[in-house]
Amino acid sequence: MRYWDDKDAHGNKLTDGRVCLVIEPDDPTLPSIRTYGRDKDEVLDKVAKTAETAQATITRLRSSVPATPASPSPTTAPPLTTRRRLTEAEQAQATADLSNPAKSPAALKALLGEAGFDIDQANLNQNARRVAAVAQEWEKSHPDFPRSERNDRLLLNTAALKVGFQNITAAALDAAYQELLSLDMLFEADEAVPATTVPPNGNSDSRTVRPRSATSYRTNALRSAAPVARPDKPKYTRAEIDAMNSRVYRDKYEHEPGFKEIVNQLSAATA
């Protein structure tokens, strides 16, 4: 359950102008998540950053690669991770374990790793290619989706948090899209940009991103929409000017900026 609240976690009304997005997990044993901000845009940006951070953590855990510092010192190169080679005894044991159904998966992984093949990375790459293909097909069947790089990340991150990155399907993207719409988290579509090739999930396999168009999106689902331009309304009507006495009329005609132009426009319109 998700909703906007004007109170803090203690039930006290927020009096400093902030707003709060409350996310109550389906599991009643888990606490509610409250995100505060000066306005809804700031709150939603915080939620998006949290989702991106969570997805990065999930990816690191799945690939079993130790996390590197987020901001390494510019003068200090990050340490290189070296793969430990199997000893002759470990290779012999792994070879023997291939015939044991309970141990054969780990033994095969160890022997492949010794030969230079990282099966975890291969699985990650395969999942990334599959999810990229699913996302492309999903976008083709959803022309109303506001296409932008930020919305792409939000959609995949939301789906990954629900079902796990490797389990993303078109149905998971549908559910993520509806949730983003209900929370008003989608950004306005980007203007048309040249097609570019980007690696999905940060690996060497690439996919082509087609140009974005700002003409296809749900206006009621987007924030920061441009205001509708309306024609300027004259400050005074013909009836209001005719009702002025000669002193007021003369004073405005001689001293008020724009009054003379309004009189001339109305006179031309009724000529």
N, C-alpha and C positions, 0 to 999 in steps of 0.2 A: 504494500500500500504506500502510495506517495502523495504528498500534499504540501501546499505552502502554508506556513504558520506565522502569526505575528507575535508569538510568545517564545520564551526560551525553554530550556529543558525543565526548569523549575515551575513553569506556568506563569512566570512574570511577563507582562507585556513589554515588547521591545519599544523603547522610547527614543532610541538614537538613530532612527531612520533605516535600520537594517531589516532585511527579510531573511526568512529561514525556510529551507527545503527539508522536509522530514521524510525519510525512507524507513519504513517499518518492515523488517525481513519477514518472510513467511514462517520462519522458525520462531515461535514465541519465546524461546530461551535466549535468543540473541537480542542485544539492545538496539534501540532505534538509532539511526544515523542522522545527525543534524548538521547541515552545512549553512553557514551564515555568510552574508555579503551585503554590500551597500545597495545592490539592486539585483534583479533576477539574472541579468547578464553575467555579473560577477559570480553569483552562486553556480550557475550552469557551467561557466568556465572552470571553476574549481572541481565540479563533479567530473567534467571531461578529463581534466588532468589526472584525477584520481583513477579513472578508468584506464587511462593510458599507462600509468605507473603500474597498476595491477596486471595489465596484459604483459608488460615488459618483465615483471617478476615471474609470471606464469611461464613465459617463454624460456627464461633462464633456468627455471627449475626443470622444465621438460627436457631441455637439451643437456642437463647435468653439467653445465659449464659454470665455474665459479664466477660470481659477479665481480666486475671491475669497478673501481671508484667512479662515481658519477661525473666528477670534475677533477681529473688528475692534474697535478701541477704541470704547467707548461714546460718546466725544465726537467721533469722526471718522467721517463717513459714507463708505461704500464708493464709489469713483469710478464714475461712470456710463460705460458703454461706448457710444460713438457710432458709428453706421454711416457708413462713408465713401461718399459719393455718387460715382457714375460721372461722369466727364467726358463731354462731347459726343463726343469722339473715341473713348472707350472704349465708349460706347453704340453708336456707328456700327460699331465693330469687332465687338462682340458680336452685333449684328444680322446682319452679314455672315457671321459664323461659324455661324449657325443652319443654313446650307446645307452645312456641312462635318461629316460624321458623326463625325469624330475630335474636333471642338471643340464640337459642338452642346450636349452636356450641360452643360459649364461655362458656355457662353454663355447658355443658358436659365436656369440658376441665377442668373447675374449680373443678367439682365434682370428676373427675378421679384423678386430682392432689391431692385433699384432701385424696383420698383413697391410695395415694402412687404410682400412675401410671403416668409417665411423657410422655404425648402423643407426645410432640415435639421430645424427645430423641428416642422414638419408631419409629417415622417417619424417623429420621436421620439414625437409625440403618437399617431400611428396605431399604432406598435408598442406603446405603453403600453396603449392601449385593447384591442388584440388580446390582449396577455399577461394583462390583467385578466380578459377573458372566458374565456381558457383556464384561468386559475387558479380561477375560480368554478366552471366545469364540472368541473374536476379534484376540487375539494373535495366536490362533490355525489356523486361516484362513490367517494369515500374517506371514509366516515363514521368510520373508525378514526383519522383524522388528528387529533391533539390541537389544537384550534383556539385560538390566541392570537395577538396581534399579533407577538410575538417569533418564534413559530414560522413565521408567514407570511413575515416578512422573511428568516429563515434559509432557508426553502425556496426563495424566489425568488433570493436571493443565491447559494445553492449551485448552482442550475440555471444562472444567468447566468455564473458563473465557469467552468462546464463547456462551455457552447455559445454564450455571448453572449446578452445580454438580448433582442435582436431575434429570436433563433432559438429561444426557449423554446417547447416543445410539451408535451403531456401526457406523452409518453415521457420528456422531460427532467425533468419534475417527478417522475415515478416513480423515476428514477435518483437524483435528489437526495434524495427521501424515504428510499430504502433506505440511502443513505450516511449520512444523519443518524441513522437508527435504528442502524446498525452502530457509529457513533461515540458513541451515547448522548448526543446533543446537544440533543434536543428537551425543551422545558420542559413542565410540567404544564399541562393545558388551563385556560383562564380560566373563572371563573364566568360565568354568563349576564350579558351587558351589553347595554344598549340598542343597537339598530342605528344606525350612524352612516355618514356619507358622507365618504370620504377621497379625495384625489387620488392616483391611481397614478403612481408615479415623479415626483411633485412637480409635475405640470402642472395646468392648469385643468380638465381633464376628470375627472369623478368617477365613482366606483362605489359601490355600496351594500354594506356589510359586514353580513352577517346576525349575529344574536346568537350568542355562543359558548356552548357547553354543556360542562360538566365531566364529563358522563356518557358521553362517547364518546371513548375513547383507549385505547391499548395501555399497560397498567400496566407491563409489563416493558420498555418503550421510554423511559420517562420517568424523570427524576431528581427528587430532592427530594420523593419521594412521602410522603404522610402515613403514620405508623406505624399498624398495625392495633391497635385497642383490644382488650385482653384483660381478662376479669374478674379482680379482685383475689383472690389465693390467701391463705387465712388463714396467719398466721405459725406457728401450732401446730395439729396435728391432735388429735383426741380421744384417740388412742393415746398421743401424746407427753405430753399433760396427765395422763392416767391413770397414766403411768409415773413422774411426779414424786413425790418424797417430800414429806411434809407441810411441812417447813421451806422447801424450794424453792418449793412451790406457794404457801404463804402469803406469802413474800417477793415473788414476782412479782405475786400478786393485789393486794397492798397498794402496791407501788411501781412496777411496770413499766407505762408508759402503753399502753393498749389491751388489756392482758391480760384485764382484767375483762370487757370487751366481747366478746372472743373466747369466753370461758367461757360467757357468757350466750347468745351466738349458737348455740354447739354444744349447749347444754342445751335451747334452744328447738327446735333441729332434731331432737333425739332424743326430745322429749317426746311 
